[in-house]
Amino acid sequence: LQSTTKELADSLFLKKVKLCFQMCDFSNDSNELIETKENILTELATSLSDPSFILSDTKPIYQSIFALISAHIYEIWFSTSDYYMLTDEYHPINFRHISLIYDIAIALFSRPSFNYDIALELSGDLFKLCIFLCRTIDDREQLKLAELISILYSRIKPLRHFFMKIITSTIIRVIYENEPFTSIKPIL
């Protein structure tokens, strides 16, 4: 991605994002797909973090990144259901992928050229998802969530009031509805 021309960067970026929608079987550590996907995710995160990387701030680009983020972090909760809540952590290789997905999200929102007007309607849903995911018992994921929540709050100024309502209702749920206390750790 770094060596492509500006004209090709967008289409190549979208193709790489689409390749990363392929879910991996982490029970098979020798899976070639796992390594390939990890390399592509690393390249996407590195490219988005590089201020010299020129990527168009268009709705299709943002939609593909948001879809990639939500497909992966949301998938973890509902593909494993209650089993996930009984384990202390992700499969080690799986967490590397999830960590890279968080890095991609953080890099997108941290870009100087980030256009929140394009991402406004998607950002509210992502913020709600992040707050929901704060229930994780994995400290590494809680750190990533805290960073992402902080960046979303600081960069998407038109939604700050909405974000505060979500945070307030989450804290109230912990106090009055017996939600796990760990779920507010990243929020605080």
N, C-alpha and C positions, 0 to 999 in steps of 0.2 A: 504494500500500500504506500509506503513512504517513497518509493522510487517511481510511482506512476505519475502521469500527467494529471492536471486538474480535471480535464475532460473525462478521463477514465476512472478517476478516484471514486466518484459517487457510485457508478455501476459496479465496480469491483468491490467496494465496501458493502453494498447491498447483497451481492452474491455471497460474500463471506459470512455476512450475518445470517442469511438463509441457510447456509451449510450448518451453522451452529444450532439450528433448531432440532437437529438429529439428537435424540436422547441416547445415552450410552448405558451399556450393561456393566456396572461396576463390579459385578461378581467375577468377572473375567479380567484380571489385571493385565493380561497380555493383549488386550483388545487394541488393535491398531487405530480404531476409530477414536478411542479415548485420547491417545497422544496427538492425533491429527487435530481433533477438536480443541484440545488444550493449546496447541500452537496457534490456531486461528484466533481463539479467544484472547491469547496473549498479544497477538498482533493488533487486534481491534482495540484493546485497552491501551496499548502503547501508542497507537496512532492517534486515538482520541486525546491522550494526555499530552501529545506533542503540539505546542502552539503553532509550529510551522506547517503542520498537516492541514491542508485546505480541504474542507468537506463542506458541501452546500448545506445550509440550514434550511432544509425543506421538510414539508410534512411527511412525505414517504420515508425519508431517512429517519426522522424522529419516530414515526410509527413502527418501523422495523426494529429499532433499538428498544423501544418500550415493549414491544411484543416479545423480543428475545429475553428481556429482563423478567417480565412477568411470567413467561412460560417456564422459566427455570426456577425462580424463587417460589412461585406459587405451586409448581409441580411437586416440589419437595414435600409440601404439607399434605397434599391430597392424594399423592400416589402411595404414600406410606401410612397415612391416617394415624391410628393410635400407636402403631409400632414406633413411629418417629418420636412420639412423646415419651416413650419408655427407654430410649437410648440416650447415651451421653453425648454422642457426636455423630457427624456424618461419616460415611466411609471416607478414609483419608483422601483418596483420589477425587471423589465426588466433591469434597469441600474445596479442592483446588479449582474446580470448574465454577462452583458457586461463588467463591471468592473473586474469581476473574469477572463473573457477571456483575458483582457489586462494584468492582473496579471500573468496569465499562460505564455503569450508571453514574458513578461519582465523577469519572472523567468527562462524560457528556455534560453534566450540569456545571462542571468547573470550567468548561471552555469559555474563553473570553467572548467568543462569537455566539454563545448560546442564546437563542431567541425564545424567550419564555412565552411570547404570544402564540407561537406555533404549538408549543407543548402544553399550553395551559390546561386544556381539557383532559389530557392524559396524566398530567402531574398530580391532580387531585386523587385520582384512583391509585396511582403509584404510592402516594403518601399514605393513604388508608391501608394499602397492602403492607407497607413497611411497619406501620403501627401494629397491625394484626400479627406480623411476623416477629414482633418483639417478644412474643411468648416463647421463643426458642430458648433452650437451655444451653446452647452452645455459645460460650463466651466470645469465640472468634466471630461468629455471626452477629452477635450483639454489638460488637465494636464496629463492624461494617455497617450495620443498620443505623447506629448512632451517627456515624459520619454521613451517611446518605440522608438521613432525616435532617441533620444540621444544614447540609448543602441545599436540600430542597427548600427548607424554610428560609434560608438567606437569599436564594436566587429567585424564587417565585413569589415576589412581593404581593401581587394582587390576591393571592390565596392565603395569606397569613392569617386572616381572621378565621377562615375555614379550617386551617391547620390547627389553630388554637382550640377550636371547638372539638376537633377529633382528639387532641391531646387531653383536654379536660374530661371528655367522656371516658377516655381510657383510664385515667387516674380515678375517676369516680367508680368505674367498674371494679378496679382493684380494691378500693376501700369498702364498697358496699356489696359486691356480688361474688366475693371470694375468688377473683381471678388470681393467678400466681403472681406474687410480688415481683418476681424476676422480669415480668413483662414491662415494667416501667423503668427498669434500669437504663436502657438506651435513650429513653425519652428525657430522663432527668439530666 
